[in-house]
């Protein structure tokens, strides 16, 4: 996700390559990021953060405490910290860094092409200019939505954070089923992807509930009715709901692991 932010900031002309510094302990990764985006790459996070006005924590939860120990006491009061670490609360971030100016966000995977959605929150009292800066940076990844209640971040982790994986799995099964009934794989792929894309656009353009649109496609005793019956008997609705609920529970416990 950190790389997606680099790409988005550069593509949207919100930053220049020479303004960005990345930190990674893996030399191979540092070389790849420098080569591809012409950004400076450091092994030490303290060096990377030294002259930055904004520090982004785009790391795995297991690495958070180590990185916070490295940065603690090395951040300037006017620096903004944006954390996209799943499960890590604002209280944990601010206390671990001994730094008050922090926001917490959860971007989604389509941020890689600036088509994601980021849910974010900030503590009371965060200066407005820092909130505007956070919104600007996150807008480079796609749509951004500010929420006052931090509890929504863990919920978004389960819905928009992990949601693409659920969608990709459904797409994969849909394509395989199309191939199974005889469609060439490339044609099957095009039909499935355009079906998902068009259906999403239809919902976004109008105001109808998905259930209402589904009913418009479902003729009595028709082929779609027969397919929907199979999905309901197989428990697809309950499985998807269960997947989101399980992801949410996991997001709430990540910080405890």
Secondary structure, 3 states (H helix, E strand, C coil): CHHHHHHHHHHCCCCCHHHCEEECCCHHHHHHHHHHHCCEEECCHHHHHCCCCEEEECCCHHHHHHHHHHHCCCCCCCCEEEECCCCCCHHHHHHHHCCCCEEEEECCHHHHHCCEEEEEEECCCCCHHHHHHHHHHHHCCEEEEECCCCHHHHHHHHHHHCHHHHHHHHHHHHHHHHHHCCCCHHHHHHHHHHHHHHHHHHHHHCCCCHHHHHHHHCCCCCHHHHHHHHHHHCCHHHHHHHHHHHHHHHHHHHHHC
